[in-house]
Amino acid sequence: MLSELSSGRENNLSLMRLVGALFVLLGHSFILISGPGGEEDPISELIRPYMAFNMGLPGIGVSMFFVISGFLVTKSFLSHKNLLTYLEARILRIVPALFVAVLFCVFIVGLYFTHLETDRYLTAPSTWSYLLKNASLLETQFRLPGVFTENRWPGINGSLWTLPIEFRLYLYVAMFGILGFLRSRVIFNSIVFLLIVMYAAFPLDFPLLIQSQHARLVIFFIIGAFMLINASKIQLNFSILGVFICITAINYGSAWFDLVFSITFSYLILLIAYHPLLKMHNIERYGDYSYGMYIYAFPVQQSVIALKADVNVYELNLLSFPVIAFLSFLSWHLIEKKSLRLKGLFSQVSLSFYMSKLKLLLNKTNTVDL
């Protein structure tokens, strides 16, 4: 059962996330060379007609992230003592490394490559709005003033668009958890069923997110969460996977294909992550470099293109990958790992503060009564 297989720490999750980040990196390298509407990587061109949501290689990588995130984040809420510790864990995992990556884009990459004078660049409103919007996870701003304007793709870090969506989903998990939906399998499954029906009936007006084109990410996240809530009822084996693949093939071209594919894809990801026969070397002991790779790949690749305008895609990957790997290494060991060690510190301080205020209020109330 999935609940038994996912209870320990021996799994392929870190490897799967790293593969997902590499998919995004490779897919983006072709897009950045050719520009919008240009040539894609050969794998994307081959598989796109058969994928849900018309996904290419980057889309598959991001979808892997959201399946795994839906599963683990829901598990995280159920394992934490209260809302504060859950939110603290989620913020520490995503925000510190993102903040440093945004500073890197603004004050290193942006400052070096901008066509503007230094004072004009530093005083431009869009420079500081880039820092505020992207670091706060409020929304995504893709461009910095005068930066990469000669590149075929002018944005500095297009990968960041998924992070506000993911963080918003973290908040929805918290809301569902507070309302008790995550601790009742019947209620949660009913909500998921209702959301699926709503998506099937009104795919352009899918709830939970403002922009309908982000619905596929919500679908993968929800399926990951569904599999966690129902882990004690879900078997991971290759026969069931075969059945899912057959059902998906039968639905190819139908209105239900995207949804059926998403379920099969999510099941496949968790089977690879947890099935004992597929257990690979656990790379997490060396560090989790997937997040750093995801947030640094785009600006590094754009920098290489700006420095060498005639670079081809193979040279781009050869020149950029060592830099991306180095920045990912630094991000994990100097920022992400150290930030995760702070779990419990802020929530305990906050909880102690509120408890002291409550006791003070109660003491004042008792004094008045006397």
C-alpha positions in Angstrom: 0.0 0.0 0.0 1.1 3.5 -0.7 0.8 4.5 3.0 3.3 1.8 4.0 5.7 2.5 1.2 5.7 6.2 1.8 6.2 6.1 5.6 10.0 5.9 5.5 12.7 8.1 4.1 14.1 5.7 1.5 12.6 6.8 -1.8 13.4 8.3 -5.2 11.6 11.7 -4.5 14.8 13.8 -4.6 15.9 12.1 -7.8 12.5 12.6 -9.4 12.6 16.3 -8.5 16.1 16.6 -10.0 14.9 14.9 -13.2 12.0 17.3 -13.4 14.3 20.3 -13.0 16.6 18.9 -15.8 13.5 18.5 -18.0 12.7 22.1 -17.5 16.3 23.2 -18.1 16.7 21.2 -21.3 13.3 22.3 -22.7 14.0 25.9 -22.0 17.4 25.8 -23.6 15.8 25.2 -27.0 13.1 27.8 -26.5 15.5 30.5 -25.4 17.7 29.9 -28.5 14.8 29.9 -31.0 12.5 32.4 -29.3 8.7 32.2 -28.8 7.0 30.0 -31.4 10.4 28.6 -32.5 12.0 25.2 -32.5 11.5 23.0 -29.5 13.6 20.2 -28.1 13.2 16.9 -30.1 11.5 15.1 -27.2 8.8 17.8 -26.9 8.1 17.8 -30.6 7.8 14.0 -30.5 5.5 13.6 -27.4 3.5 16.8 -27.4 0.6 15.4 -29.6 0.1 12.5 -27.1 0.4 14.5 -23.9 -2.4 16.0 -21.7 -2.6 19.8 -21.8 -0.3 19.7 -24.9 2.7 19.4 -22.6 6.3 19.4 -23.7 9.4 18.5 -21.7 9.2 21.6 -19.4 5.5 21.0 -18.8 6.2 17.4 -17.8 8.9 18.5 -15.4 6.7 21.1 -13.7 3.8 18.6 -13.5 6.1 16.2 -11.7 6.9 19.0 -9.1 3.2 19.6 -8.5 2.2 15.9 -8.1 5.0 15.4 -5.6 4.2 18.7 -3.9 0.5 17.9 -3.5 1.4 14.6 -1.9 4.2 15.9 0.5 2.6 19.2 1.4 -0.7 17.6 2.4 1.4 15.1 4.4 3.3 18.0 6.0 0.1 19.7 7.2 -1.2 16.5 8.8 2.2 15.9 10.5 2.6 19.4 12.0 1.2 20.3 15.4 -0.5 23.5 14.3 -1.0 26.0 11.5 2.0 28.1 12.5 4.5 25.3 12.3 3.1 24.2 8.9 3.3 27.7 7.4 6.8 28.2 8.9 8.0 25.0 7.2 6.5 26.0 3.9 7.9 29.5 4.0 11.4 28.3 5.0 11.5 25.8 2.2 10.6 28.2 -0.6 11.2 31.9 0.3 14.8 32.3 1.5 16.4 30.6 -1.6 13.9 32.5 -3.8 14.8 35.8 -2.2 18.5 35.3 -2.8 17.8 34.2 -6.4 15.8 37.3 -7.0 18.7 39.4 -5.6 21.0 37.6 -7.9 18.9 38.5 -10.9 18.5 42.1 -9.9 21.9 43.1 -8.6 24.3 40.7 -10.4 22.7 39.6 -13.7 20.6 42.6 -14.2 23.1 45.2 -13.2 25.7 43.6 -15.5 23.6 43.2 -18.6 21.3 46.2 -18.5 21.7 48.7 -21.3 20.7 51.5 -19.0 23.0 53.6 -16.9 23.6 52.2 -13.4 21.7 55.0 -11.7 18.8 54.8 -14.1 18.6 51.0 -13.7 18.7 51.2 -9.9 16.1 54.0 -9.7 13.7 52.5 -12.2 10.4 51.5 -10.6 10.3 48.2 -12.5 13.7 47.2 -10.9 12.2 47.4 -7.4 8.8 46.0 -8.4 10.6 43.0 -9.8 12.3 42.5 -6.4 9.1 43.0 -4.5 6.7 40.9 -6.6 8.9 37.9 -7.2 10.4 37.7 -3.7 7.0 38.1 -2.0 5.3 35.5 -4.2 2.5 38.0 -4.9 2.9 37.6 -8.6 5.6 37.2 -11.3 7.4 39.9 -13.2 9.5 38.6 -16.0 11.5 41.6 -17.1 14.1 44.0 -15.7 14.7 47.4 -17.4 17.2 47.1 -20.2 18.1 43.5 -19.5 18.3 40.9 -22.3 16.4 43.1 -24.7 18.5 41.7 -27.6 17.8 38.1 -26.6 15.1 36.2 -28.5 13.3 35.8 -25.2 13.6 39.0 -23.3 12.6 37.8 -19.8 15.2 37.2 -17.1 13.7 34.3 -15.2 10.6 32.8 -16.8 10.6 29.8 -14.5 9.4 31.7 -11.5 5.8 31.9 -12.8 4.9 28.6 -11.0 6.0 29.6 -7.5 3.1 32.0 -6.6 0.7 29.3 -7.8 2.4 26.7 -5.7 2.4 28.9 -2.6 -1.3 29.7 -3.1 -2.0 26.0 -3.1 0.0 25.7 0.2 -2.5 28.2 1.6 -5.5 26.2 0.3 -4.1 23.1 2.0 -3.9 25.1 5.2 -7.5 26.3 4.8 -8.8 22.7 4.1 -6.8 21.5 7.1 -8.2 24.1 9.4 -11.7 23.2 8.3 -11.0 19.6 9.1 -11.4 18.4 5.5 -8.0 16.7 5.4 -8.8 14.5 8.3 -12.0 13.2 6.8 -11.4 11.0 3.7 -15.1 11.1 2.8 -15.3 14.9 2.9 -12.0 15.4 1.1 -12.9 12.9 -1.7 -16.2 14.6 -2.1 -14.6 18.0 -2.6 -12.1 16.5 -5.1 -15.0 14.9 -7.0 -16.8 18.2 -7.1 -13.7 20.0 -8.4 -13.2 17.4 -11.1 -16.8 17.7 -12.2 -16.5 21.5 -12.2 -13.3 21.2 -14.3 -14.9 18.8 -16.8 -17.9 21.1 -17.1 -16.2 24.5 -17.1 -12.4 24.0 -17.8 -12.0 27.8 -18.5 -13.5 28.7 -15.2 -11.7 26.4 -12.9 -11.9 27.5 -9.2 -9.0 28.0 -6.8 -6.9 30.1 -9.2 -7.5 33.4 -11.0 -6.0 32.3 -14.4 -7.6 29.3 -16.1 -4.4 28.4 -17.9 -2.9 27.4 -14.5 -5.6 24.8 -14.0 -3.4 21.9 -15.0 -1.0 22.6 -12.2 -3.9 22.6 -9.7 -5.1 19.3 -11.2 -1.8 17.6 -10.6 -1.5 19.1 -7.1 -5.0 17.9 -6.2 -4.3 14.4 -7.4 -1.1 14.3 -5.4 -3.1 15.4 -2.3 -5.8 12.9 -3.1 -3.3 10.0 -3.2 -1.9 11.1 0.2 -5.3 11.2 1.8 -6.2 7.8 0.3 -2.8 6.2 0.6 -4.0 3.4 2.8 -6.4 2.4 0.0 -4.0 2.7 -2.9 -1.8 -0.1 -4.1 1.3 0.6 -6.0 1.9 -2.1 -8.6 2.6 -2.4 -12.3 -0.7 -4.2 -13.1 -2.7 -1.2 -11.9 -0.4 1.1 -13.8 -1.1 -1.0 -16.9 -4.8 -0.7 -16.4 -4.5 3.1 -16.1 -2.4 3.3 -19.3 -5.1 1.3 -21.2 -7.8 3.5 -19.9 -5.8 6.6 -20.9 -5.2 5.2 -24.4 -8.9 4.5 -24.8 -9.7 8.1 -23.9 -7.2 9.6 -26.2 -8.9 12.4 -28.1 -11.9 12.5 -25.8 -13.0 15.3 -23.5 -11.8 13.3 -20.5 -8.3 12.6 -21.8 -6.5 15.4 -19.9 -8.0 14.3 -16.6 -7.5 10.6 -17.1 -3.9 11.2 -18.3 -3.3 13.3 -15.2 -4.4 10.5 -12.9 -2.2 8.0 -14.7 0.8 10.3 -14.8 0.5 11.0 -11.1 0.2 7.3 -10.2 3.3 6.7 -12.4 5.3 9.4 -10.6 4.5 8.0 -7.1 5.1 4.5 -8.2 8.6 5.4 -9.5 9.2 7.4 -6.3 8.1 4.6 -3.8 8.0 1.2 -5.4 10.7 -1.0 -3.7 11.7 -2.7 -7.0 12.5 0.7 -8.5 14.5 2.0 -5.5 17.6 3.7 -6.6 20.5 5.3 -4.8 19.1 7.9 -2.4 20.8 11.1 -3.6 19.2 13.2 -0.8 22.1 12.4 1.5 24.2 14.6 -0.8 21.7 17.4 -1.0 18.5 18.4 -2.7 19.6 20.6 -5.7 16.4 20.5 -7.7 15.0 23.8 -6.4 18.2 25.7 -6.9 18.5 24.3 -10.4 15.0 25.4 -11.2 15.4 29.0 -10.0 18.9 29.6 -11.5 18.8 27.8 -14.8 16.9 30.5 -16.8 18.9 33.6 -15.9 22.2 31.7 -16.4 21.1 30.4 -19.8 20.0 33.9 -20.7 23.3 35.3 -19.7 25.2 32.8 -21.9 23.0 33.8 -24.8 23.6 37.5 -24.2 27.4 36.9 -24.1 27.5 34.7 -27.1 24.7 35.6 -29.5 25.5 32.8 -32.0 25.6 30.0 -29.4 23.8 26.9 -30.4 21.7 24.8 -28.0 24.4 22.2 -27.3 27.0 24.9 -26.5 24.4 26.6 -24.4 23.9 23.6 -22.2 27.6 22.8 -22.1 28.5 26.3 -21.0 25.6 27.0 -18.6 25.2 23.6 -16.8 28.4 23.9 -14.7 27.4 27.4 -13.5 23.8 26.2 -12.8 25.1 23.2 -10.9 27.5 25.4 -8.8 24.8 27.9 -7.9 22.4 25.0 -7.0 25.1 23.6 -4.8 25.6 26.9 -3.0 21.8 27.5 -2.8 21.3 24.2 -1.0 24.3 24.2 1.4 24.4 28.0 2.2 20.7 28.9 2.1 18.1 26.1 1.9 19.7 23.6 4.3 20.4 26.3 6.8 16.9 27.7 6.5 15.3 24.3 7.1 17.3 24.1 10.4 15.3 27.0 11.7 12.0 25.0 11.6 10.2 25.4 14.9 12.1 28.5 16.0 9.8 31.2 14.7 6.6 29.3 15.4 7.6 28.6 19.0 8.4 32.3 19.5 5.1 33.3 18.0 3.1 30.7 19.9 4.8 31.8 23.2 4.1 35.4 22.4 0.4 34.8 21.8 0.0 32.5 24.8 1.6 35.2 27.0 -0.8 37.8 25.7 -3.7 35.4 26.3 -2.6 34.8 29.9 -2.2 38.5 30.4 -5.7 39.1 29.1 -7.2 36.4 31.2 -5.5 37.8 34.3 -6.9 41.2 33.6 -10.3 39.8 33.2 -10.1 37.9 36.5 -9.0 41.1 38.2 -11.9 43.0 36.9 -14.3 40.2 38.0 -12.9 40.3 41.5 
